[in-house]
Amino acid sequence: MIPPLAPTFDAALRDVRAEQPRFRVAAAARLGDPPQDRREEAIEGLVVLSRDPEGAVRAAAFESLGVLEAESAAGLLTAAFDDAHPAARQAAVLALGRVAPEQSAPSIAALLADQRPEMRFSAVWTLSMLGDEHVPEIARALEDEDPEVRLLAAQCLGDQSAETCADAIASLLDDPVERVRFGAAASLAALGDGRGASLLRAALERPDRAFPAAIGLGDLEDQRSRIELTRLAKHRWRSPILRAAAARALVRMGDPEGLRVIRKLVRSWRIEARQYAIQLVGELGLAQLVPDLARAFRRSRKAERPMYEAALEQLAPKSSEARALLASIRESHHPL
């Protein structure tokens, strides 16, 4: 079924009581982005939708209440932890973390002992958004009986640079579930810990794992994977995003082939490849590619401008050429 077009704000308010659930779902999504002076009207409409008989509508309403950070809905969201619809109760957990981050942390942490695995999963994710002080609670989820919860806990700890949890994450390298073992290896790599490097090297052969494996091996500056990463970076028929990830790893290892590949991708006609390559120019501090950024910017779309600015801001402290290009871009809305 084709979803309805996004309604206007006034239409969304009317559709709160629409007959068809799909229109009420669309209304809930639209009310999450109200005009500045109509926020309270949006919250009122979402409260109505939060009591809708359809679980999908309630889930959309909870999500939008979280987006609006509607503190008045905290009690409603807490009660929804026992909603009959799994997606709705998960949305309620995530929304409560946004609505009342400090006050809700204890009740969300308590869900780590919940019998429902999807609630433990939601608790781990939400706690990871609430700050580093919740690392110990997330680390306990590494021993969860559900593999998806263990995997998420390892990923969140890697994202949070929780180096004190490296040994606990490494225990998952012997997990009975293969995807958990790989996730642990990738998270360890993000912490600069190479205990899972062999798993990452083996994953370079798998299309579904090659990208995170290349990122992890780059973070480790793993010289043993240089030949395979070079092959991936230069392969004409592999995904340009994967080629860029392999090139990133090579740059981190000091291999000039990585720089050459990123230069080509900055000039790519494929927008997703070009955007990722430009991001890498800033991340890796590749000031020698500023002229390539300037040429690419001349042919870019207006919507891409913030991406160039972000990369140049990273380069500006050490590159006068980057500072000059950044100033020029900001002075004009037109291509150079």
N, C-alpha and C positions, 0 to 999 in steps of 0.2 A: 504494500500500500504506500502510495506517495505521501510523504508527510506534508501537512499544511504549511503554507508560507508563514514566515514570522509575522505575527499580528502587530498592529500599532499598540501603543500602550493602552489607549482607551479601549480598543478591541479586546486586549488581553483581560482587562478588568471585567468586561462583559462576559468573556469566555470562561471565567471562573465557574460559571454555572452552565456551560455549554453541555449539550446532550451527549456528544461523542467524546470519549476519553482522550483521543488524540488531540482535540482542540484544547482540552484542559491541560494536557502536558505542554503544548506550545505556549499556552498562557503562562504557566508556571515559569517556563524558561524566560519569557519576555519580561515578566515582572521582576526578574533578577537584575534588570538593567533599566531602572525607571529614570524619568527626568529628575533633575536634582531636587526640585521642589515638591515631588510627589512620592517620596520614599515611603512615607507612612501609609499612603494608599496601597502601595505595592505590598507592604508587609501585611496589611489587613487582608488583601486578596490571597496572599500566600498562606496565611493562617487558615483561611477557609479551605484552600486546596490541600492543606496538610491533613485534613479530616476526610478527604475524598475516599470513596469506596474502592477505587482502583489503586493498587500498590504503585504502579508506574507513575501515577499522578502525584502521589504522596512523596515518592522519591525525588521527583523534579522540584516539588515545593520545598522540601528540606534543603536540597542543594542550593536553591536560590536564596533561602533564608540565610544560609552560610555565606554566600557571596555578599549579601547586604550587611553581614555582621549584625544581625538583628538580635540584640541582647535580650529583648523582651520575649524572644522565642526559646530561651534556654531551657525552661521547664518543659515546654512542648517537645523539644528535641530529645531531652533526657528520657521522657516517657516513651518516645518512639524507639528506644533500644529494644523494646519488646514488640515492635510492629510485626504483623504476620508476614509481611513481604520482605524477603532477604535484602533486596536492593534498597528498599526504603529504610530499613534499620541501619544498613551500612552508610547510607547517605546522611542519616541523622548523626552518626558518630563523627563523620568528617565535618559536618556543618557545625556541630557543637564546639569542635576544636577551634573554629574560626570565630564563633559568636562569643564564647567565654573561655579563652585559652587558659587563663590561670585558674579560674574557679572549677573548670571542668576536668582538669588533669587527673585528679584522684579517681573520679568516676570512670574516666576512659582507661586509666591504668588498671582498674579493677576488672575490666573486660579481658585482660590477659589470662584470667582464670575461667573465663566463660566456657561453657560446654560447646558453643557454636563456633566452628573454626573461622567462619567469615567475620565474626565479631572480633575474634582475636587478631585476625588479619587487619581489620579496620583500625583496631586499637594501636597496633604497631605503626601503621602508616601515619595515623594522626599524631601519635607521640613524637614521631620523627620530625613532624612539622612544628612541634611546640618548643623545640630547643634542645641543646646538648645536655641539659640537666636530666633528660629522660633516657640517656644512653644506658644506664644500668638496668632499667626496666625493659628496654628493647632487647638487651643482651640476654635476658632470661628467656626470651622467645626463641633463641637459637636451639633450645631443647624441646620446643613444642612438638607434639605428636603429628601435626599436620605439615607435610613438606612445603606447602606454599607459604605457610607462616614462617618456617625456618628460613626459607629462601629470602623472603622479604626482610626479615630481621638482619640477615647478613648484608643484603644490599643497602639497607638504611644505615647500618653501622659503617659501611665503606663510604657512603656519601657524606657521613658526618665526621669522617676522619678520626674515628674512634680507635686510635692506636692501642689503647689499653685493652681492647677486646680482641686483638689479633689472635691470641692463643685460642680463645673460645671459637672464633670464626674458623680457625685452622682445624678444629676438631671436626668440622663438617666436610673436610676433604675426604673423609672415610664414610660419608653418609650413604645409606643404601640407595638413595635416589640420585640418578646421574645429574639432573638439572640443578640439584642443590649443591652437589660437588663443584660443578662449574661456577655457579653463583658465588660460592665461597672463594674460589680461586680468583675470580674477577674482583671481589671486594678486598681480598688481601692485596692484590696488585695496586688498588687505589690507595692502600695504606703504605705502599712501598715494600711490601712483604712478598718475597718470591717463592714461598712454599708451594704455591699452586701453579707455578710457571709451566710445568710439564703438561698440565691439563689445558692451559691456554694455547700452548704450541699445537697440541693435537687438534684443538678446535678450529685452527686456521683452515682446515680442510672442509669444514662444515659451513655451508652458506648461511645457515641460521645462527651461527655462533661466531663467524669470522670477525664481524665488526667489534663486538665487545672484547674478543680475544686480542685483536690488534691494539685496541685502546689500552688494555691491561699490560700487554707486553711493551708498549711504548712507555707507559708509566714506570715500568721496571727497567727500561733501557736494556732489554734482554738481548744480548749480542747473539745468542744461539739461534734466535729466530730471524736474524737479518736476511738470510737468503730467501726464505719463504715470504717475508714481508716485502722484499724488493720485487719478487715475482708478482705479488698481488698489486703493488703500487703501479707497476708498469703494464699490467694486463689490460689490453684495450677493451675486452668484452666483459670485464667484471664491473659491478656497480661503482659509479664514481665516488659514492659516499664511502664505500669500502676502500677504494684506492686512496682516498684522502686520509682515512684512518691509518692505513699502512704507511703512507707518506709521513704522517705525524710521528709515528713510531720511529721511522728512519731519521727524521730531523732530530729527535731527542737522543738518538744514538750517534749523532754527528755525521751521518751519511748524506752527502750532497744530493743523492738521487731523490731524497724526500723533498728537498727544496725545489727541484726541477718539476716534480709532479704537482706540487701545490701551485707553482707558477702557472702551469698549464690549466689547472682547474679554476684558478681565479679568472681566467679568460674564457671559461666554458660557457656555451650557450644554454646549458641545462641549469636552471635557476637554483635547484636544490644543491647541486654540486658546487656552484659558484658561491653560494651563501656559506656553506660549510667551510670551503677553502678560505674565504675572507675571515671567518671566525678564527680559523687556525692561524692566520697571519698575525692577528692580534695576540692570541693565546701564546704562541711560540716566540713572539717578539721578532718577527722576520722583517725588520726595517728595510732590508734590501729589496723587498717586494713592493714598496710604496709606489714606485712608478707604474707597476702593474695594477695596483689599486686605482691609480688615477685614470689609467686607460679604461679599465673596466667600469669605473664610475661614469665616464662619459656616455656609455651605452646603457646604463642601468635605468631601472624604473624608479619613479619617485618613492614608491613604498620601500625600496631597498636602502634609502639614504641612512636610516638609523643604524643599519648593520655596518655600513662603512664608517660612520662616526664612532661606533663602539670599538671597532678594530683600531682606528687611528688614535683614539683616546689611550689605548693601551700602549701604543708605540710612541706617543708624543713625548713622554719624559726623556727618552734617549735619542729622539730623531727630530731634528729641525725640519726635515723634509715632511715628516708626518704632521708636525704642528702646522706647517704652512698649508698643506692640503686640507687639514681639518678646518682651519680658519676660512679657507676659500669656500669650502662646502657650506659652512654655516652662514657665510655672507650672502649666499645666493641660493635660490631654490631651483636654479637651472643648472644643467650639466656644464662642466668646465669647458 
